[in-house]
Amino acid sequence: MLRDLQEELTPSQIVTELNKYIIGQTDAKTAVAIALRNRWRRQNVEGSLKDEIMPNNIILIGPTGVGKTEIARRLANLARAPFVKVEASKYTEVGYVGRDVESMIRDLADFAVNLVKNEKTEEVKSKAYELADERILDLLIPPVKKTAVATNGEQNGNNDEAYQNQKTREWMKVKLKKGELDDKMVEFDVTQPAVGMQILGPLGVDDFGINLQDLMSNMLPKKKKKRKTTIKEAREIFTAEEAQKLVDIEAVQKEAITRVENTGIVFIDEIDKVAGSSKSNGPDVSREGVQRDLLPIVEGSNVNTKYGVVKTDHILFIASGAFHVAKPSDLIPELQGRFPIRVELKSLTEEDFIKILTLPQNALIKQYAALLETEGVKIEFTDDGIAEIARIAYQVNEEVENIGARRLHTILTTILEDILFKVPDKLSVSKVTIDSKLVKKKLDKIVKNKDLSKYIL
């Protein structure tokens, strides 16, 4: 399924999909699209050269709010491959309290196992559904028990009873398939998992090569509990239980490890937060240590996970950072070399803000329109109103602090605050129009007063 999907998604198609949610930043989209497609290309290379082709890791550089993290979010949906987004600032150097960088690979392995398990469960769903129906029939019409020793008369009687039982089961099965029994209540036993042991102290569970939760649940006896539900709900419970029995967990884990090693993607956000001068003291002391710990992971090493050893040689790493204070050159040279492709994302212009407000499927004004529609109020933004919002957003970004598209959130919230508060009881209208006059009336004083702009917008 993964291979078929990636055969369909060419670099230009990936960019087209990203364009539905992200405005501009063509260079970044192109670099990411090529990197994603190269994963599939490498899979189809024959011979020993396949193992020699290393991924070209990418570093996205640009101010906050221009789409770096959004590219990662949308890429995760497109890739259909093991994907994890992590914050570089959450990791600490080995020896400090906190998570070590290897835990990002363990998180990636967890994601892959769940991904493969869901796919395998979907494959056996129809079979599990049939088995669930049989279990429900056993509750409604228990099968005839065979006696160990029976006379000829008893045997004939048992055969008749078994025949009648089978006919009744077939009749009930037809009604069950049609959904006529969905509201009928049944009582059955469910197995409750044993409570795991909590690990206290600076080391988290992810620091252990084994899964203590699974280990403890296997050692402790499982409790059974009576439960009464409708047949419709019971079928869902039984289907999940039967599907779990049909899926080979060892095969799932093996395939998950293979996918992680060949198609895994790690997006490291806020990489600039671990870049700093080596002369720094205090909390900066572990920054360079985190970079040093990242080196072997990005270059290629073996990481122990609870599913087995993962080789990171062919995992694609995409890093991003605003680099407001630090510069990419502040990263240690070895780590800079591990990210050969650098893409600079541009600051947003007025035209970009207009497009962001109108074009994406999840555009902000569409979101507010949907929210107010639930109250029976239709909100309409005129073209001049949208242009004025874009102009003010650009102006405040230039004069106060450039926070990119996030500025639109604060501006729209300020404009619509009264409407959102008064609807539906204090403002009984069916339509609200937001034009340039209203925008200026709401924001002019705030924009002109820079002290107010800092705190309100």
N, C-alpha and C positions, 0 to 999 in steps of 0.2 A: 504493500500500500504506500509506504514511504517513497519507494523508488518510482512508482507510477506518478505520484504527486509531483516529485521533483523533476520528472521528465517533462511534465506539463509547464512548470513554472520556469520560463526562461528569464534571464536578467531583466529584459524589458517588461515582462509581465509582473515581476516582483516590484519593480519601480511603479508600475501602474497601480498595483494594489496598495502600495505605501502612499501614493498620491491621494487616495481616497480620504486619508486621515491627516497627512502631514503636508503643509504648504512649503514649497521651495526646497532648499537644501538638496539640490539634484546631485551634487558631488558625493555627499554622504550616502544617499540612496543607491547611487551607482556602485560605489565601493562595496557596500553591504550586499547588494544583489549579486555582484560578481563573486564575492567570497562564498555566498550561499550556494551558487550554482557550481562553483569549483569543487564543493564537497561531492556532488553527484558525479562530476567529470572524473575525479580521482577514483571513485568506486568502479568506474568502467575501464580504467587503464589496466592493461594486461601485463603480466610479468612482474619481475622484481622491482621495476621502476615505480610501481604503485606505492611501495613502502618508503621510497625516497622523496616523494612529493609532500612537502610540508605546507601547512596552511599559512597564508600571509595574514598575520594578525593586524588588526586595525585600531588606531586611536583617533577618536573623534574629539576635536577641540573647538570650543565655541562658548559664548556666554550662556547663562542660564535662561531657560524658557524658549529655546529656539528649535527644540525637537529631538535632542539627543536620546533622552530616556524614552520618548514616544516611539522612536524608531525601534528601540529594543523591544518594547511591548508588542508592537505590531509584527515585528520579525518573529517573535515567539509563536504567534498564531499561524504565520505563513510557513515556518520551517517544518512543523510537525515532527521535529527531531528533539532529542533531549536538550533542553534549554534552561538555563538558570541565570537570573539577574541578581547580582550581589553588590553590596556597598563596600568599597575598599576601606572606608573609615571604620568599619565594624571589626576589622581584623587587627590582631596584635602580634608582635614578634614572639617567637617561641620563648617561653620563660616568663611572659607576662600573663596576667589574668585576662582571659578573653578567648576568642575563637582563633585557631590558627588557620592559615590560608588553605591547607589541605581539605578543610571542611567544605569548601566550595565544590570540590570534586565528589565528596560524599553526598552532598545535596543533589548534584547532577545525577549520580547513580540512583538515588531515591526517586527522582523524577522519572528516569528512564524505566525503572522497574514498574512504577505505577502506569506509565504510558503503555508498555508492552502488556501488562496484566489486563488493562482495560480493553486492548485490542483482542487479546485471546478470549476474554470473557464474552465479548461481542460475537466472536466466532462460534462459541458453544451455547449461545443464548437459547436457540431454538430447542436444542437437546435438553438443556436445563429446564426449559419451560415444560416440556413433556414429562420429565421426571417429577417436577413440582406438582403437575396435575395428578400423577399417580399417587403421590403422598397425600394429596387432598382427598382423593377417592378412598384411600386406606382409612382416613379419619371418618368419612361419611359412611362407607360400607366396608367394614373390615373383611379381608379375605377369609375364606373357610380354612380352619386349621385341620391339617391331616393328622389322624390318630396313628400311633405306631403300629398296633395290631388290630385288625378289623375282620369280622366275619363277612361272608358273602352278602348277607342282608344289609349289614351296616355299610359295606362298601358301595352297594347300589344306592343306598340312601344318601351317602356322602357325595356320590357322583351327581345325583339329582340336585343336591343342595349347592354343590360347586357350580353346576350348570346355571341354576337360577341366580346364584351370586354373580356369575360372569355376565349374564344378560342384564342384570340390574346395574352393574358397574358400567357397561357399555351405554345403557340408557342415560345414566347420570353423567357420563363423560360427554355425551352430546350436549346436554343442558349446560354443563360446565363450560364447554367451548363457546356456546352462544352467549355466555355471561348471565344466564338466568339465575344462577346461584350466587352471584357476586356479593349480595347483601346478607347472605346467610352467615351466622356466627359459628365459628369452630374453635375448639380449645386444643392446644398442642404444647409440646415441650420445646423450649428454645435453650440453646447452650450459651451460657454467659462466660465470656473470657475471664480468666483469673486476673486479679489486679496485679500490675507489675510493681517492681521496686523502684523507688525514686532515688536517683543518685545525687547526693548532696556534696557541696564543695566546689572548688574552682574548675574541676573537670566536668565537662558535659558528657552526655551519652554518646555524642558523635565522636568523642576522642577514643572510644573503644572500638576494636576491630570486630567485635561481635555484638549482636543485638540482644542486650540484657532483657529487654521487654519480652521478646520472643522466647528467650531461654527460660525466664521465670514462668511465663504462661504455659510452657510445655511441662515444667516440673510440677507446678501446682495443679491439684484436681480441678476439673471444670465443673461448674455448678449448672444444674438444670432448673429452669423456672417455667411454671405454667403460664401460658398467655392466651388470652381470648381476643380474637379479632375477626373481621369479616373475611370471607374467602378471597376477596380481591386483594386485601392486604397480605393475607397468608401466602398467596401465590407469589407475591413479590419477595417475601422473606425466604420461601423455599427455593425460588429460582436463584437468588443470590447464593444460598448455601450449596445448591447442586452445582452451580457454575464454578464455585470455589473448589469443589471436589474434582471437577473435570479438568481444570487448568493445572498443568504441570509446572509447579513453582520453580523447580530447578532449571527447566528449559527457559522459563521466563527470565530468570536472573542471568542465565548465560547469554541470551539474546540481548538483554538490556546492557550488559557490559560491552558487547560487540558494538552496539549502537552508540554508546557513550564514546568509545575509542575512535570510531570512524565518522560519526556525524554530530557529536556533541558540540554545543556552543555555550561559552561562558561570557556573559556581559558584565564587565567590571565598571560600575558607575562610580563617580566621584574619585577617580584615580589621582586627581590633583591634590586631594586632602592628605595623601601620604607622600607628597613631594615636598621637600623642604631642605633648608641648608643643614649640612652636617654639624654646623657650629651651634645649632639650636639646643636649648636645654628644656627641662620640664617635660610636658606631654609629647614634645616633638622627638624625644629620644628613641622611640620605637618605630618612627616612620621609616627610616632607612632600613631597619630590620625587616619590616613588612615587605619592602621592595626586594630585599635579598631573598626572603622566603618565597616570593612570587617567581623569582628567576627559574628555579628548577621545574616548577609546575608548568610555566609557559613554554620553556624550552623542551621539556619532555622528561617525565620521570614516572616511577611506579608509586601509586597511592593505594594503601590498604583501605578497603571498604568492607562492610559486613556482607557484601555479595561476592567479594573476590578482589583481586588486584586489578586496578585500572591503569593502563598506560596512557599518558596524556600527550604523546607525541603528535597526534593528529586532531586534537581538540582545537577548535577555533576560538580564539580569545578576542573580544572586542572591548576596548576600554574607552571611557569617555570622561571628560572633565571640563569645567568652565575655565580653569587656569586664570582666575582673577588676580590672585596674589602670587602664586607660584607660576613658573613657566615650564613647558615640556622639558626644557634643558635642565631643570632642577631634578628631574628623575635621574637615578644613577645610570651611567652610560650603558651598562649591560642590559638594563631593562628597556631603555630606548631602542636598542638594537633588536629586541624581541618583537617590537611593534613597527615593522618597516613601512606600513602604509599609514600616512597621516592625512586626515581630512579636516579642513577648517570650515566650520559652519558659520554662515554669515548672520549678522544682526538683522532683525526684521525691519522692513520699511513700512510706510503707510499702506502701500498697495498690498503688501503681505498681510497686514492686519485686516484689510477689507476682505481678502480671500479667506483668511482664517475664520472670520465671522460668518461667511456665507457658503463656502464650497464644501468643506468636509462633511461626512455623514453625521458626525457627532458635534457639529458646530455649536458654539455656546448659545446663540440666539435660538437655534432649533431646540436646545435643551430647555431653555426658559419657556419657550412657546408650549412645549409638551407639558411642563409642570403646571402652567396656568390653565391649560386646556382641561385639566382634571377638575378645575373649579368652574368650568363653563365660561372662561374668559379667553377671548382670542387676542393675542398680542401681535402687532405688526410693526416691523422696523422699516422705515422708509430708506431709500438709497442715500439721501442727504444725512439722515440720522446715523446710518452705519459709517459713512465717510467722516462725520464729525467725531464719532467714537474712536475711529482709527487714528485720526489726526491727534486727538488728545492723548491717546495711548503712546503714540510715537514721541510726542512732545515731552510727556512726563518721563518716559524712559531716557530721553536725551538729557533732561535737566536734573533729575533726581538720581535714579539708579536704574540701570538697564536690567530688567527682569524678564524681558522678552514677552511672549504671549500670555504669561501669567498676569500681566498688567490688565488684560481684558477682563479677567475675573473680578478684580477689585473695582474697575470702572463700571461694569454692568451691575454689580451688586449695589453700588452707590446710586446708580440711576433708578434701579427697580425696587429699592428698599421700601419706599412708601407703598407702592402697588402690592408687593408681596405681603406687606403687613396688613393692609386694609381689606384685601380680598379674602373671603367673600362677604363678610358681614357689614363692613363699613364702606365698601365701594361696590355698589350694585350696578356694574356696567358689563356689557357683553363683549366690548371691543376696546382695546387700548392701542393708541398709535404713538410710537416713539420716533419723533422727528428731530431735526437739528436744533430747533428752538428749545425743545424740552431738555435735550442733552446739554446745551449751553447754560440754560437756567439752573440745572442741577450741579454743574461742574465748574462753571466759570470762576466763581469766588475761590474754590479750592485750588484750581490750577494756577491762578494768579498769585496766591499766597503759598510760597514755596515751603514754608514751615508746616502748613496744613497738608500740603501734598505729600510730604515725607511720611506723615502718620496715617492719612486717610487713603491715599492712592498708592 
